[in-house]
Amino acid sequence: MNTPVIATGQPLQNLEQWDDFLEGRYKEGKSEAEFRQYDATANPGVAEFYRLNHEHQTVAYTLGKEKEYFSLNKGQKTIWEAAEFLNTLVDDSDPDTDLTQIEHLMQTSEAIRRDGHPRWMVLTGFIHDLGKCLCLYGEPQWGVVGDTFPVGCAWSRDIVFPEYFALNPDRDVPEYQTKYGIYEPNCGLENVHMSFGHDGYIAKVMEPYLRDESLYMLRFHSFYPWHRHGAYDYLCNDKDRSMLEWILKFNQYDLYSKGHTKPNVAELKPYYDDLFAEFLPTTIAW
């Protein structure tokens, strides 16, 4: 049996604290002024989390983590084994102690299934947060979750807490502070290095197996400056823009599926066994 890993000494009491901040921030109808007012009242732990994220997510950091993790050398696991591994992450002061990580994943996927979306999208809902196992490999919270953004070019003011980039060392690299930075206009988001975290990692794991719509949902579901504010369109190509509707469709389940009925994992397991077998090999490189 896996020994639970306790997340201590971190700015967030638990990873769900970031999810809760996002849910409140992106409720429909907020104006730009309301965004600023909401951010100003953020829990101090949430604000500190974003300070660390914005200070440390540099080009060098991102490229180093891509090299470390995108080679997928953490061993082979089935989807269930990966989910059980994530279950060993126990956040201190977690208010949702009655829900396991697997039950959180199923809340999202079952909400998608309930609304009649394609089976590949149900699968995407189940696996989209499995990359949070990065915490169990020793990565800090700010390197696992958080709104993602391109590195190597000017930061958008639509990134939450943009003032925290003041201490990011990339501020002193002139090329990184230009509009396009290290990229070409309309190069396509697939050619952009995003700040490192669970999104990019799970997308890399699933890259050989899933369709583009699913991979975009996985890789960009936390890229709120783009899909909520329209930032960075000058890096996008037509493919990115055609995928945007799928990301937005998925995002409502990512943000708002918490609080639905607690799923019966044992009862639902046969359905998910069939679903995983339809799209994925028995074991996958992580």
Salt bridges, closest charged atoms under 4 A:
ASP19 OD2 - LYS132 NZ 3.59
ASP20 OD1 - LYS258 NZ 2.65
GLU32 OE2 - HIS229 ND1 3.64
ASP39 OD2 - ARG25 NH2 2.74
GLU48 OE2 - ARG51 NH2 2.71
GLU55 OE1 - ARG51 NH1 2.79
GLU66 OE1 - HIS193 ND1 2.96
GLU68 OE1 - LYS65 NZ 3.17
GLU103 OE2 - LYS262 NZ 3.89
GLU110 OE2 - ARG113 NH1 3.14
ASP129 OD2 - HIS128 NE2 3.34
ASP129 OD2 - LYS132 NZ 3.24
ASP129 OD1 - HIS198 NE2 3.21
ASP129 OD1 - HIS221 NE2 3.93
GLU139 OE2 - LYS65 NZ 2.99
GLU190 OE2 - LYS239 NZ 3.11
ASP199 OD1 - HIS198 ND1 3.27
ASP199 OD2 - HIS221 NE2 3.35
GLU207 OE1 - LYS204 NZ 3.31
ASP212 OD2 - LYS239 NZ 2.90
GLU213 OE1 - ARG211 NE 3.09
ASP233 OD1 - ARG241 NE 2.90
ASP238 OD1 - ARG241 NH1 3.30
ASP254 OD1 - HIS128 NE2 2.88
ASP273 OD2 - LYS269 NZ 3.14
GLU278 OE1 - ARG119 NE 2.62
